[in-house]
Amino acid sequence: MPNSHVKPKTKFHVSNMLWLGLSVLAIVIDQWTKSIASQHLNYADPQHVVPLLNWTLLHNYGAAFSFLSDAGGWQRYIFTGLAGLVSVVFVYWLMRMPKGIYILPAAIALILGGAIGNLIDRVTLGYVVDFIHVYYESYNFPAFNIADSAITLGTILLLVDTFFLEKKRQAGHKND
C-alpha cells in the first residue's frame, strides 16, 4: 500500500517556460536601457527628466546601493558567483512551479531577470550600469537601473505571496 501521507514531487512543467520569457523580457529591457544610458549620458552628469527624477550615468562596483564598492575588487567575483548560483536555483525552482500559481512564479522570474541583467554587466564590464536617480531637495536615493527595479518588484511580489497567498494554498491542499 503506497504511503498516502507522502507529498508527490512537483514535476517540470513545459508551460513554465513562459515565465522564463518574463525573465528574458526584464533582461532585454534592462540591457537596452543601460546601453542607451551609456551611449547618451555623460558620467555623473545629471540630466533633469521631471521633478524628483534625473538620468545620471553611474558605475556601481559593489552590490545594492554601492555596498562594498570600494572593497578592492574581490567583491566582483563574490557577487558574480552569488548571482550565478541564485540564477541556477531560481531557474530550477521556476521550472518546477505547480500550475495555477501566478504571483510566485512572476516574482521569481522578475528576480531572476534582474539578477541576470546585473550579472551580465559585472561579467562584461566589471561594474553595474546605473542611471535612474530619484531625489527630493537635498536627499538623494542611490542610482539604480531596470534590473534593480525588477528585483525589487519581484521581492515585493514574493513577500505578498509568502505572507498572504501561501496560507490560502496550504489551506486548499488540506481540503484535497
Backbone as CSV, one residue per row, in Angstrom:
resi,resn,N_x,N_y,N_z,CA_x,CA_y,CA_z,C_x,C_y,C_z
1,MET,0.849,-1.177,0.000,0.000,0.000,0.000,0.896,1.243,0.000
2,PRO,0.690,2.154,-0.973,1.539,3.356,-1.042,1.295,4.279,0.140
3,ASN,2.316,5.012,0.477,2.188,5.991,1.565,1.316,7.146,1.105
4,SER,0.154,7.289,1.695,-0.748,8.373,1.302,-0.315,9.713,1.883
5,HIS,0.538,9.677,2.891,0.980,10.931,3.506,2.192,11.533,2.795
6,VAL,2.781,10.815,1.849,3.926,11.339,1.118,3.433,12.285,0.040
7,LYS,3.947,13.477,0.069,3.553,14.502,-0.905,4.221,14.202,-2.246
8,PRO,3.451,14.181,-3.345,4.071,13.904,-4.636,5.030,15.030,-5.026
9,LYS,6.106,14.643,-5.726,7.076,15.643,-6.165,6.471,16.487,-7.281
10,THR,6.799,17.757,-7.245,6.354,18.654,-8.306,7.213,18.372,-9.528
11,LYS,6.574,18.247,-10.676,7.285,17.927,-11.907,7.652,19.179,-12.679
12,PHE,8.588,18.985,-13.585,8.948,20.026,-14.535,7.747,20.264,-15.440
13,HIS,7.338,21.519,-15.613,6.209,21.860,-16.468,6.701,22.710,-17.631
14,VAL,6.494,22.215,-18.845,6.909,22.947,-20.032,6.236,24.317,-20.075
15,SER,5.008,24.412,-19.576,4.299,25.697,-19.575,5.033,26.754,-18.752
16,ASN,5.874,26.318,-17.825,6.633,27.280,-17.013,7.723,27.982,-17.816
17,MET,7.987,27.482,-19.015,8.948,28.169,-19.890,8.463,29.586,-20.177
18,LEU,7.148,29.794,-20.132,6.611,31.144,-20.354,7.103,32.115,-19.296
19,TRP,7.286,31.630,-18.066,7.790,32.511,-17.005,9.225,32.930,-17.304
20,LEU,9.973,32.044,-17.953,11.328,32.438,-18.350,11.276,33.573,-19.364
21,GLY,10.192,33.632,-20.134,10.014,34.740,-21.066,9.959,36.075,-20.344
22,LEU,9.328,36.098,-19.162,9.293,37.333,-18.364,10.702,37.701,-17.913
23,SER,11.491,36.701,-17.533,12.885,36.961,-17.157,13.659,37.537,-18.334
24,VAL,13.478,36.942,-19.490,14.186,37.411,-20.692,13.754,38.838,-21.027
25,LEU,12.473,39.128,-20.906,11.984,40.484,-21.162,12.651,41.488,-20.219
26,ALA,12.747,41.145,-18.936,13.411,42.029,-17.969,14.876,42.238,-18.357
27,ILE,15.552,41.181,-18.781,16.963,41.274,-19.178,17.112,42.181,-20.402
28,VAL,16.270,41.956,-21.407,16.360,42.734,-22.647,16.116,44.219,-22.387
29,ILE,15.060,44.537,-21.644,14.763,45.947,-21.348,15.890,46.564,-20.522
30,ASP,16.397,45.807,-19.547,17.488,46.301,-18.713,18.726,46.606,-19.555
31,GLN,19.154,45.663,-20.363,20.359,45.848,-21.157,20.187,46.950,-22.204
32,TRP,19.006,47.042,-22.775,18.716,48.075,-23.773,18.802,49.466,-23.143
33,THR,18.161,49.638,-21.982,18.173,50.957,-21.337,19.569,51.316,-20.830
34,LYS,20.326,50.340,-20.359,21.703,50.609,-19.924,22.567,51.022,-21.109
35,SER,22.333,50.404,-22.245,23.076,50.755,-23.450,22.773,52.194,-23.876
36,ILE,21.498,52.551,-23.844,21.103,53.920,-24.190,21.740,54.912,-23.221
37,ALA,21.664,54.607,-21.925,22.248,55.499,-20.919,23.752,55.648,-21.137
38,SER,24.435,54.548,-21.392,25.888,54.588,-21.572,26.280,55.364,-22.822
39,GLN,25.466,55.310,-23.862,25.779,55.999,-25.110,25.438,57.490,-25.075
40,HIS,24.404,57.858,-24.337,23.881,59.222,-24.441,24.066,60.098,-23.198
41,LEU,24.551,59.531,-22.126,24.749,60.315,-20.912,26.236,60.440,-20.615
42,ASN,26.604,61.573,-20.069,27.971,61.759,-19.590,28.034,61.281,-18.150
43,TYR,29.122,60.596,-17.815,29.259,60.018,-16.486,29.072,61.071,-15.392
44,ALA,28.201,60.751,-14.434,27.939,61.569,-13.239,27.378,62.949,-13.544
45,ASP,26.862,63.165,-14.741,26.273,64.445,-15.132,24.746,64.297,-15.172
46,PRO,24.046,64.748,-14.127,22.592,64.555,-14.072,21.859,65.288,-15.195
47,GLN,20.919,64.587,-15.801,20.051,65.168,-16.825,18.630,65.171,-16.268
48,HIS,18.093,66.357,-16.075,16.765,66.503,-15.496,15.710,65.880,-16.414
49,VAL,14.822,65.091,-15.840,13.727,64.477,-16.595,12.415,65.124,-16.171
50,VAL,12.068,64.977,-14.942,10.890,65.586,-14.321,11.270,65.882,-12.877
51,PRO,10.490,66.696,-12.172,10.819,66.907,-10.754,10.948,65.558,-10.035
52,LEU,11.970,65.423,-9.248,12.291,64.247,-8.459,13.050,63.166,-9.220
53,LEU,13.279,63.347,-10.540,13.916,62.302,-11.331,14.938,62.874,-12.311
54,ASN,16.147,62.322,-12.250,17.206,62.620,-13.213,17.676,61.318,-13.838
55,TRP,18.253,61.436,-15.041,19.049,60.346,-15.599,20.483,60.701,-15.250
56,THR,21.164,59.850,-14.521,22.547,60.095,-14.135,23.330,58.795,-14.291
57,LEU,24.232,58.754,-15.248,25.033,57.563,-15.501,26.068,57.389,-14.396
58,LEU,26.009,56.240,-13.735,26.977,55.897,-12.694,27.372,54.435,-12.847
59,HIS,28.552,54.097,-12.366,29.038,52.720,-12.405,29.134,52.210,-10.970
60,ASN,28.456,51.111,-10.702,28.405,50.541,-9.363,29.300,49.303,-9.327
61,TYR,30.394,49.400,-8.593,31.325,48.280,-8.460,30.955,47.371,-7.294
62,GLY,29.941,47.758,-6.533,29.525,46.970,-5.379,28.201,46.281,-5.630
63,ALA,27.472,46.095,-4.564,26.151,45.466,-4.644,25.108,46.578,-4.541
64,ALA,23.934,46.228,-4.072,22.852,47.207,-3.949,23.324,48.435,-3.183
65,PHE,22.990,49.598,-3.710,23.326,50.886,-3.107,24.837,51.052,-2.929
66,SER,25.607,50.462,-3.832,27.076,50.529,-3.850,27.728,49.889,-2.631
67,PHE,27.035,48.968,-1.990,27.587,48.241,-0.852,28.885,47.553,-1.285
68,LEU,29.958,47.755,-0.576,31.284,47.199,-0.823,31.911,47.677,-2.137
69,SER,31.475,48.810,-2.648,32.003,49.289,-3.929,33.491,49.644,-3.871
70,ASP,34.005,49.934,-2.693,35.418,50.306,-2.573,36.222,49.222,-1.856
71,ALA,35.799,47.962,-2.027,36.436,46.859,-1.304,37.685,46.318,-1.984
72,GLY,38.070,46.860,-3.114,39.328,46.455,-3.728,39.203,45.507,-4.911
73,GLY,38.019,45.105,-5.292,37.844,44.286,-6.484,37.387,42.865,-6.242
74,TRP,37.691,42.293,-5.079,37.290,40.912,-4.802,35.783,40.734,-4.825
75,GLN,35.045,41.816,-4.500,33.596,41.734,-4.411,32.954,41.399,-5.762
76,ARG,33.628,41.781,-6.857,33.105,41.467,-8.195,32.912,39.960,-8.347
77,TYR,33.896,39.184,-7.892,33.842,37.738,-8.046,32.813,37.113,-7.102
78,ILE,32.709,37.646,-5.915,31.708,37.146,-4.964,30.305,37.411,-5.501
79,PHE,30.043,38.642,-5.939,28.711,38.997,-6.432,28.383,38.255,-7.727
80,THR,29.378,38.042,-8.581,29.168,37.304,-9.821,28.811,35.854,-9.510
81,GLY,29.578,35.229,-8.628,29.302,33.840,-8.244,27.959,33.684,-7.565
82,LEU,27.652,34.598,-6.669,26.378,34.549,-5.955,25.201,34.712,-6.923
83,ALA,25.305,35.672,-7.835,24.231,35.888,-8.809,24.077,34.668,-9.722
84,GLY,25.189,34.069,-10.108,25.126,32.869,-10.944,24.460,31.712,-10.220
85,LEU,24.830,31.491,-8.980,24.245,30.416,-8.178,22.748,30.636,-7.951
86,VAL,22.383,31.850,-7.557,20.973,32.175,-7.338,20.177,31.991,-8.629
87,SER,20.753,32.363,-9.751,20.061,32.222,-11.037,19.770,30.762,-11.354
88,VAL,20.746,29.890,-11.127,20.536,28.460,-11.376,19.433,27.916,-10.472
89,VAL,19.477,28.264,-9.195,18.450,27.805,-8.249,17.070,28.324,-8.656
90,PHE,17.001,29.590,-9.063,15.709,30.166,-9.443,15.156,29.545,-10.724
91,VAL,16.010,29.224,-11.695,15.525,28.559,-12.910,14.953,27.194,-12.537
92,TYR,15.653,26.435,-11.718,15.172,25.125,-11.269,13.830,25.261,-10.545
93,TRP,13.752,26.210,-9.623,12.530,26.446,-8.855,11.383,26.840,-9.792
94,LEU,11.663,27.709,-10.700,10.648,28.204,-11.634,10.125,27.075,-12.518
95,MET,10.999,26.204,-12.974,10.585,25.121,-13.869,9.756,24.060,-13.151
96,ARG,9.862,23.994,-11.851,9.117,23.002,-11.068,7.895,23.595,-10.369
97,MET,7.562,24.810,-10.713,6.431,25.508,-10.106,5.119,24.820,-10.519
98,PRO,4.234,24.553,-9.565,2.942,23.946,-9.918,2.114,24.876,-10.801
99,LYS,1.269,24.277,-11.604,0.372,25.054,-12.460,-0.657,25.776,-11.603
100,GLY,-1.195,26.872,-12.130,-2.266,27.595,-11.446,-1.787,28.618,-10.435
101,ILE,-0.492,28.777,-10.292,0.078,29.785,-9.391,0.683,30.868,-10.276
102,TYR,0.410,32.132,-9.961,0.849,33.210,-10.845,1.758,34.229,-10.170
103,ILE,1.486,34.589,-8.950,2.275,35.631,-8.285,3.682,35.125,-7.972
104,LEU,3.794,33.943,-7.418,5.105,33.404,-7.053,6.021,33.230,-8.265
105,PRO,5.565,32.601,-9.353,6.479,32.485,-10.500,6.804,33.837,-11.149
106,ALA,5.865,34.777,-11.121,6.163,36.117,-11.641,7.263,36.752,-10.793
107,ALA,7.178,36.596,-9.478,8.194,37.137,-8.571,9.560,36.523,-8.868
108,ILE,9.602,35.211,-8.978,10.861,34.522,-9.236,11.424,34.946,-10.590
109,ALA,10.561,35.036,-11.598,11.002,35.419,-12.943,11.588,36.828,-12.949
110,LEU,10.970,37.755,-12.245,11.480,39.127,-12.201,12.818,39.204,-11.457
111,ILE,12.917,38.512,-10.334,14.181,38.496,-9.586,15.279,37.868,-10.448
112,LEU,14.948,36.772,-11.113,15.901,36.099,-11.986,16.364,37.015,-13.117
113,GLY,15.419,37.665,-13.792,15.769,38.572,-14.883,16.642,39.715,-14.415
114,GLY,16.312,40.294,-13.259,17.124,41.384,-12.714,18.516,40.925,-12.324
115,ALA,18.594,39.752,-11.693,19.901,39.223,-11.284,20.780,38.964,-12.503
116,ILE,20.198,38.398,-13.552,20.988,38.123,-14.754,21.361,39.423,-15.476
117,GLY,20.450,40.392,-15.494,20.763,41.685,-16.103,21.978,42.330,-15.466
118,ASN,22.033,42.332,-14.146,23.196,42.904,-13.455,24.415,41.992,-13.564
119,LEU,24.189,40.677,-13.632,25.290,39.729,-13.801,25.999,39.961,-15.142
120,ILE,25.228,40.209,-16.179,25.817,40.494,-17.496,26.763,41.688,-17.399
121,ASP,26.328,42.736,-16.713,27.198,43.919,-16.536,28.476,43.561,-15.786
122,ARG,28.338,42.844,-14.685,29.513,42.501,-13.875,30.530,41.691,-14.672
123,VAL,30.028,40.729,-15.454,30.925,39.865,-16.217,31.567,40.625,-17.377
124,THR,30.784,41.432,-18.083,31.301,42.098,-19.286,32.001,43.417,-19.003
125,LEU,31.578,44.132,-17.970,32.112,45.468,-17.706,32.927,45.561,-16.415
126,GLY,32.645,44.676,-15.479,33.297,44.755,-14.173,32.543,45.628,-13.190
127,TYR,31.435,46.191,-13.606,30.587,47.034,-12.762,29.167,46.980,-13.319
128,VAL,28.225,47.504,-12.558,26.827,47.570,-12.992,26.518,49.005,-13.386
129,VAL,25.869,49.163,-14.532,25.472,50.484,-15.018,24.180,50.895,-14.319
130,ASP,24.205,52.022,-13.632,23.022,52.610,-13.008,22.763,53.953,-13.670
131,PHE,21.498,54.351,-13.749,21.216,55.637,-14.402,19.926,56.298,-13.927
132,ILE,19.110,55.620,-13.155,17.869,56.222,-12.661,18.176,56.842,-11.298
133,HIS,17.983,58.141,-11.204,18.350,58.885,-9.995,17.116,59.622,-9.472
134,VAL,16.622,59.178,-8.344,15.467,59.791,-7.698,15.981,60.636,-6.539
135,TYR,15.418,61.820,-6.404,15.867,62.733,-5.355,14.690,63.581,-4.862
136,TYR,14.893,64.183,-3.712,13.957,65.182,-3.189,14.777,66.218,-2.442
137,GLU,14.733,67.427,-2.934,15.537,68.526,-2.390,16.990,68.066,-2.279
138,SER,17.554,68.006,-1.085,18.954,67.589,-0.956,19.097,66.092,-0.654
139,TYR,17.993,65.361,-0.612,18.018,63.927,-0.341,18.094,63.168,-1.657
140,ASN,19.066,62.275,-1.756,19.279,61.504,-2.978,19.161,60.019,-2.692
141,PHE,18.291,59.352,-3.431,18.216,57.901,-3.373,19.334,57.370,-4.264
142,PRO,20.021,56.300,-3.876,21.095,55.784,-4.730,20.580,55.449,-6.135
143,ALA,21.392,55.737,-7.137,21.007,55.456,-8.516,20.788,53.956,-8.687
144,PHE,19.890,53.613,-9.598,19.561,52.208,-9.846,19.254,52.026,-11.323
145,ASN,18.796,50.848,-11.701,18.517,50.529,-13.095,17.270,49.652,-13.198
146,ILE,16.950,49.212,-14.389,15.753,48.387,-14.601,15.905,47.028,-13.921
147,ALA,17.100,46.452,-13.949,17.322,45.168,-13.268,17.020,45.301,-11.775
148,ASP,17.502,46.381,-11.168,17.221,46.610,-9.745,15.723,46.753,-9.506
149,SER,15.043,47.420,-10.427,13.591,47.590,-10.311,12.879,46.246,-10.418
150,ALA,13.339,45.387,-11.335,12.738,44.051,-11.474,12.954,43.228,-10.213
151,ILE,14.156,43.310,-9.649,14.443,42.584,-8.407,13.563,43.098,-7.276
152,THR,13.413,44.402,-7.181,12.592,44.996,-6.120,11.126,44.591,-6.276
153,LEU,10.582,44.710,-7.487,9.197,44.316,-7.728,9.012,42.822,-7.462
154,GLY,9.960,42.015,-7.918,9.884,40.578,-7.664,9.913,40.265,-6.178
155,THR,10.738,40.963,-5.430,10.809,40.751,-3.975,9.501,41.132,-3.297
156,ILE,8.900,42.234,-3.729,7.596,42.641,-3.172,6.551,41.569,-3.463
157,LEU,6.515,41.081,-4.694,5.561,40.019,-5.046,5.833,38.741,-4.250
158,LEU,7.102,38.429,-4.039,7.463,37.255,-3.245,6.973,37.395,-1.809
159,LEU,7.107,38.573,-1.248,6.612,38.816,0.111,5.085,38.730,0.171
160,VAL,4.416,39.288,-0.822,2.951,39.192,-0.880,2.540,37.730,-0.940
161,ASP,3.213,36.964,-1.793,2.890,35.545,-1.904,3.144,34.822,-0.584
162,THR,4.290,35.082,0.023,4.668,34.406,1.260,3.708,34.706,2.403
163,PHE,3.357,35.973,2.574,2.568,36.356,3.735,1.060,36.290,3.531
164,PHE,0.598,36.271,2.285,-0.845,36.302,2.065,-1.373,35.124,1.249
165,LEU,-0.647,34.679,0.262,-1.187,33.669,-0.645,-0.793,32.242,-0.276
166,GLU,0.369,32.060,0.315,0.822,30.719,0.687,-0.140,30.066,1.673
167,LYS,-0.662,30.829,2.615,-1.615,30.272,3.587,-2.860,29.755,2.884
168,LYS,-3.329,30.487,1.878,-4.501,30.040,1.118,-4.194,28.765,0.350
169,ARG,-3.007,28.664,-0.238,-2.628,27.450,-0.962,-2.546,26.270,-0.011
170,GLN,-1.933,26.494,1.159,-1.813,25.411,2.152,-3.200,24.957,2.625
171,ALA,-4.091,25.912,2.839,-5.449,25.567,3.271,-6.164,24.786,2.180
172,GLY,-5.932,25.147,0.924,-6.539,24.437,-0.203,-6.030,23.021,-0.303
173,HIS,-4.737,22.780,-0.014,-4.185,21.431,-0.072,-4.727,20.557,1.054
174,LYS,-5.020,21.146,2.204,-5.577,20.370,3.317,-6.975,19.879,2.988
175,ASN,-7.690,20.632,2.163,-9.052,20.234,1.803,-9.069,19.185,0.687
176,ASP,-7.906,18.947,0.036,-7.859,17.965,-1.068,-7.969,16.544,-0.576
